[in-house]
Amino acid sequence: MDIGKRIVFIGDSITEWGRYEDQEGIGTGYVRLLHDYLRVIAPEKKHEIFNRGVGGDRIINLKERWEQDVIDLAPDVVSVSIGINDVWRQLDQPEIEQVSPEAFEATYRHLLEQVKSCQLVLMEPTVIEEDENAKGNQLLKKYVEVVQSLANEYKAVLVPTHEAFVRYLEKNSGYPLTTDGVHMNSAGNTLMAKTWIEAVE
């Protein structure tokens, strides 16, 4: 697609990665790679990139800040990467109120309804542990399916990041994509950015 000028990336720590320490507020993760890529290949378009990732966020947290961090910025493109913490909290904080796949879908749809006039880019949640058979990844499947379904429903660009990570893990290269099973190293950020570019372009 012809990528609009003002692009908001919203999500959790994977999106946030380093933005608070970065003078430009872009960070050092996949958003930085995409920012620099777009600046280099289309300098005349002068893309404006906004990183609105917040560590620990679940879909319910996006709802709380959607107006301020998305709508008020009047974006042309909204790129969403969410879902990891909706599953991870089930594993590391089972005592708190959880976000079921059904609640995840309902809240996600509510958010998308407010930005239907924008170009929408929905990124699949990546992985929880670099093992396709890990419990986190088994639980994650339903959330990935929700993102796929919503992308189809809203005619959004689907970025198959989960699929890309699983495909990489199946090759068993031994070279990690994350620092702790969830947060990206430079290779993981590169794979996320590559998958985004291939899907969007």
C-alpha positions as CSV (number, residue, x, y, z in Angstrom):
1,M,0.0,0.0,0.0
2,D,1.0,3.6,-0.3
3,I,2.1,4.3,3.3
4,G,0.5,7.4,4.8
5,K,2.7,10.2,6.2
6,R,1.8,10.0,9.9
7,I,2.3,6.6,11.4
8,V,1.5,5.6,15.0
9,F,3.0,2.4,16.4
10,I,1.2,1.3,19.5
11,G,1.7,-1.7,21.7
12,D,3.7,-3.0,24.7
13,S,7.4,-3.1,25.6
14,I,8.3,-4.8,22.3
15,T,7.1,-1.6,20.6
16,E,8.3,0.7,23.3
17,W,11.9,-0.6,23.3
18,G,14.2,2.3,24.3
19,R,11.8,5.1,23.4
20,Y,12.1,6.9,26.7
21,E,15.9,7.0,26.4
22,D,15.8,8.2,22.8
23,Q,15.8,11.9,22.1
24,E,13.6,11.3,19.1
25,G,11.2,9.1,21.1
26,I,11.5,6.3,18.5
27,G,13.4,3.8,20.5
28,T,15.9,1.1,19.5
29,G,13.6,-1.7,18.5
30,Y,11.6,-2.6,15.4
31,V,10.0,0.8,15.3
32,R,13.5,2.4,14.9
33,L,14.3,0.1,12.0
34,L,11.1,0.9,10.3
35,H,11.6,4.7,10.9
36,D,15.0,4.6,9.4
37,Y,14.0,2.4,6.5
38,L,11.1,4.7,5.5
39,R,13.3,7.8,5.9
40,V,16.0,6.2,3.6
41,I,13.8,4.8,0.9
42,A,11.3,7.7,0.7
43,P,13.0,10.8,2.1
44,E,10.6,13.0,0.1
45,K,7.6,11.7,2.0
46,K,9.0,12.9,5.3
47,H,7.2,10.2,7.3
48,E,6.3,11.2,10.9
49,I,6.7,8.2,13.2
50,F,5.2,8.1,16.7
51,N,6.1,5.3,19.1
52,R,3.4,4.7,21.6
53,G,4.5,1.4,23.1
54,V,4.3,1.0,26.9
55,G,5.9,-1.9,28.7
56,G,3.5,-4.3,30.3
57,D,0.4,-3.2,28.4
58,R,-2.4,-5.5,27.6
59,I,-5.3,-4.7,25.3
60,I,-7.2,-3.1,28.2
61,N,-4.4,-0.7,28.8
62,L,-4.5,0.4,25.1
63,K,-8.2,1.2,25.6
64,E,-7.3,3.5,28.5
65,R,-4.9,5.6,26.4
66,W,-6.3,5.1,22.8
67,E,-7.7,8.6,22.5
68,Q,-4.6,10.4,23.7
69,D,-2.0,8.1,22.1
70,V,-3.8,7.4,18.8
71,I,-6.8,9.5,17.9
72,D,-5.4,12.8,19.1
73,L,-2.3,12.3,16.9
74,A,-4.6,12.2,13.8
75,P,-2.6,9.4,12.1
76,D,-2.8,8.2,8.6
77,V,-1.6,4.8,9.6
78,V,-2.2,2.9,12.9
79,S,0.1,-0.1,13.5
80,V,-0.9,-2.3,16.5
81,S,1.2,-4.9,18.2
82,I,-0.5,-6.3,21.3
83,G,-1.4,-9.7,22.9
84,I,1.8,-11.0,24.5
85,N,1.0,-9.6,28.0
86,D,-2.6,-10.7,27.7
87,V,-1.2,-14.3,27.7
88,W,1.9,-13.8,29.8
89,R,-0.1,-12.5,32.8
90,Q,-2.0,-15.8,32.8
91,L,1.3,-17.5,33.5
92,D,3.2,-15.1,35.8
93,Q,0.3,-13.4,37.6
94,P,-2.6,-15.9,37.5
95,E,-4.2,-14.1,40.6
96,I,-5.1,-11.0,38.7
97,E,-8.1,-10.5,36.4
98,Q,-7.3,-12.0,33.0
99,V,-8.1,-11.1,29.5
100,S,-9.8,-14.0,27.7
101,P,-9.6,-14.4,23.9
102,E,-13.2,-13.2,23.8
103,A,-12.5,-10.1,25.8
104,F,-9.4,-9.5,23.8
105,E,-11.4,-9.6,20.6
106,A,-14.2,-7.3,21.9
107,T,-11.8,-4.7,23.2
108,Y,-9.6,-4.8,20.0
109,R,-12.7,-4.4,17.8
110,H,-13.9,-1.4,20.0
111,L,-10.5,0.3,19.4
112,L,-10.5,-0.4,15.6
113,E,-14.0,1.0,15.2
114,Q,-12.6,4.4,16.3
115,V,-9.9,4.5,13.6
116,K,-11.6,2.8,10.6
117,S,-10.8,5.8,8.4
118,C,-7.0,5.1,8.9
119,Q,-4.8,2.6,7.2
120,L,-4.7,-0.2,9.7
121,V,-1.8,-2.6,10.2
122,L,-2.3,-5.4,12.7
123,M,0.7,-7.3,13.9
124,E,0.4,-10.8,15.2
125,P,1.8,-11.2,18.8
126,T,5.2,-12.9,18.4
127,V,6.2,-15.6,20.8
128,I,6.4,-16.5,24.5
129,E,9.5,-18.6,24.8
130,E,11.5,-19.6,21.7
131,D,9.8,-23.0,21.7
132,E,6.7,-23.5,19.6
133,N,5.4,-26.1,22.0
134,A,5.8,-23.9,25.2
135,K,2.6,-23.4,27.1
136,G,2.7,-19.7,26.4
137,N,2.7,-20.2,22.7
138,Q,-0.1,-22.7,22.9
139,L,-2.2,-20.2,24.8
140,L,-1.2,-17.5,22.4
141,K,-2.7,-19.3,19.4
142,K,-6.2,-18.1,20.1
143,Y,-5.1,-14.5,20.4
144,V,-3.2,-14.8,17.1
145,E,-6.3,-16.1,15.5
146,V,-8.3,-13.1,16.8
147,V,-5.8,-10.7,15.2
148,Q,-6.0,-12.6,11.9
149,S,-9.8,-12.5,12.0
150,L,-9.9,-8.8,12.8
151,A,-7.5,-7.9,10.1
152,N,-9.7,-9.7,7.6
153,E,-12.9,-8.0,9.0
154,Y,-11.4,-4.5,8.9
155,K,-9.5,-5.0,5.7
156,A,-6.3,-4.2,7.5
157,V,-2.8,-5.3,6.6
158,L,-1.9,-8.4,8.6
159,V,1.7,-8.6,9.6
160,P,2.3,-12.4,10.2
161,T,4.9,-11.9,12.9
162,H,3.9,-15.0,14.9
163,E,4.1,-17.1,11.8
164,A,7.5,-15.6,10.9
165,F,8.9,-16.4,14.3
166,V,7.5,-20.0,14.4
167,R,8.9,-20.6,10.9
168,Y,12.3,-19.3,12.1
169,L,12.2,-21.6,15.2
170,E,11.4,-24.6,13.0
171,K,14.7,-24.1,11.2
172,N,16.4,-24.6,14.6
173,S,19.3,-22.3,13.7
174,G,20.4,-22.0,17.4
175,Y,20.6,-18.2,17.0
176,P,18.1,-16.5,19.4
177,L,15.6,-13.8,18.5
178,T,14.9,-12.7,22.1
179,T,16.8,-11.9,25.3
180,D,14.4,-13.7,27.6
181,G,11.9,-15.6,25.4
182,V,9.7,-12.4,24.9
183,H,11.8,-9.2,24.4
184,M,13.6,-8.9,21.2
185,N,17.3,-8.8,20.6
186,S,18.5,-7.1,17.4
187,A,17.8,-10.2,15.3
188,G,14.2,-10.4,16.6
189,N,13.7,-6.7,15.9
190,T,15.1,-7.2,12.4
191,L,12.7,-10.1,11.7
192,M,9.7,-8.0,13.0
193,A,10.7,-5.1,10.8
194,K,11.3,-7.3,7.8
195,T,7.9,-9.0,8.2
196,W,6.2,-5.6,8.6
197,I,7.8,-4.2,5.4
198,E,6.9,-7.3,3.4
199,A,3.3,-7.2,4.5
200,V,2.8,-3.5,4.1
201,E,4.6,-3.0,0.8
